[in-house]
Amino acid sequence: MSVTGPKLQPTLFELSGTGRAAGRRIPAPPADALERLPAAARRAAPPALPEVDEASLVRHYVNLSQLNWGVDTGFYPLGSCTMKYNPKVNEWAARLPGFAALHPLAPDETAQGTLEMLWELERDLAEISGMDAVTLQPAAGAQGELTGMLLVRAYHRARRDLERTDVLIPDSAHGTNPATASMAGFRTVNIPSAPDGGVDLEAFRAALGPRTAAIMITNPSTLGLFERRIVELLELVHAAGALAYMDGANLNAILGRFRPGEAGFDVMHFNVHKTFSTPHGGGGPGAGPVGVRGPLIPFLPAPRVLREPGGTFRLERPGERPASIGRMRGHVGNVGILLRAWAYIRAHGADGLREVSDDAVLAANYLRGRLAADGAYEVPYPGPCAHEFIASGAGLKRATGVRTLDVAKRLIDKGYHPPTIYFPHTVDEAMLIEPTETERLETLDAFADALLEIAREAHETPELVTSAPHTAPVRRLDEASAARQPNLRWRPRPLG
Ligand SMILES: *Cc1c(COP(=O)(O)O)cnc(C)c1O
């Protein structure tokens, strides 16, 4: 494997030359350094490390960083992912040594500040969602879902209600939902959407019964739509003795406007990295807290953060709450990410958070309106949308042969990160576009102009679009091989 192309970097191994290592200037180790190491810990041969001078090393990484795309470099309308701006003050807060240098096993007495921050964040998330209690432990949204489903299982088992094997999942749910339900040992039942994009109530009624453990619903859905039949749905679920799970990854659209706990959801997860800042491009790290209503509290993961009557904080001790489903990950969660969420929530306050959602919804509806008015792409579901919306390139493909994939690649030439494409699967040639709340009107207009210009190019010079990108360091990649046979490891040749 070799990395080539004018803007790409040779690897450090390719740059390496014997004797060039900057590290050679480190003072010589004591003569008996080797003897001090246990024999089992010693290598038989030196490791094959590249030797590179410091200036080349710095240039290597700085140039690599220029190939990266993030919200700090440009507009990033990746639907379903909520690529939020991460206020820089959060980075400062997360790096404060009192937080950043705290050992995860530090005794509670020496970790009071962090424990208090976590305790407050649990309360803030409970307040925002209308839930009774929150665990911060899950490492991401998908692990939050698993935690939620294990809580559902524990709840039914504790009531000796053992025949509930099914989880009903609308086809507009996120793909992680059915995966999670199966991982937790449930059978998943797919519920189709009605023509308006909401859950088909008749199909739902037919699937619901004494075997139903829960419904798992993404709200707003991956179609960018708020579920209008939520009240009826939740009444039916509870009448059947089942629980209602809300995938809250799209909370960015409903802060201060809709509280899932108040509406009757029993359990939900948050993606704090999609709603309360954190730079989450590249897939992580994140945090996926889970909120529950009263009857599920005994089963929450351990250890919880407790506030003592004197106002100090401590972690639950092992075995203190026997009904707990146990640990979902080490320690108390991704504290650095949770701290950014705490800072974001505290900086905005209740009114600020409602404004965040209002602006996110406004931005999405504005962009949707501009595309709908032009007609070059279809905008399939009736508006208004939540904080993201679906457009489809199916008509463009029929007229010109240019596919949504080509449009996405051509956007790169025009200086934009493409939106999510071919998701959700229920829409032909789908684009899922999510502008987030911090974008300027000028940016939204320029992005809409770029999309419409590409549609014109598709009619006039389709090969310009189908052979894009033209300006990126790499052209079309073999995505099937990249997914099926990922080649992620550099195997060094032996260094002489
Ligand atoms: C992102 C997302 C998830 C998964 O969250 P991760 O933090 O990526 O594990 C689940 N559901 C929805 C709707 C999402 O957008």
The ligand as an SDF file (V2000), in Angstrom:
LIG
                    3D

 15 15  0  0  0  0  0  0  0  0999 V2000
  -26.2360    8.6340   15.3890 C   0  0  0  0  0  0  0  0  0  0  0  0
  -27.4830    7.9340   15.6940 C   0  0  0  0  0  0  0  0  0  0  0  0
  -27.4900    6.7710   16.4810 C   0  0  0  0  0  0  0  0  0  0  0  0
  -26.2320    6.0850   16.9590 C   0  0  0  0  0  0  0  0  0  0  0  0
  -25.4800    6.8970   17.8000 O   0  0  0  0  0  0  0  0  0  0  0  0
  -23.8880    6.6910   17.9600 P   0  0  0  0  0  0  0  0  0  0  0  0
  -23.5100    7.6980   18.9830 O   0  0  0  0  0  0  0  0  0  0  0  0
  -23.3050    6.9670   16.6090 O   0  0  0  0  0  0  0  0  0  0  0  0
  -23.6650    5.2870   18.4060 O   0  0  0  0  0  0  0  0  0  0  0  0
  -28.7200    6.2200   16.7770 C   0  0  0  0  0  0  0  0  0  0  0  0
  -29.8580    6.7410   16.3210 N   0  0  0  0  0  0  0  0  0  0  0  0
  -29.8910    7.8500   15.5460 C   0  0  0  0  0  0  0  0  0  0  0  0
  -31.2070    8.3950   15.0660 C   0  0  0  0  0  0  0  0  0  0  0  0
  -28.7130    8.4830   15.1970 C   0  0  0  0  0  0  0  0  0  0  0  0
  -28.7450    9.5680   14.4240 O   0  0  0  0  0  0  0  0  0  0  0  0
  1  2  1  0
  2  3  1  0
  2 14  2  0
  3  4  1  0
  3 10  2  0
  4  5  1  0
  5  6  1  0
  6  7  2  0
  6  8  1  0
  6  9  1  0
 10 11  1  0
 11 12  2  0
 12 13  1  0
 12 14  1  0
 14 15  1  0
M  END
$$$$
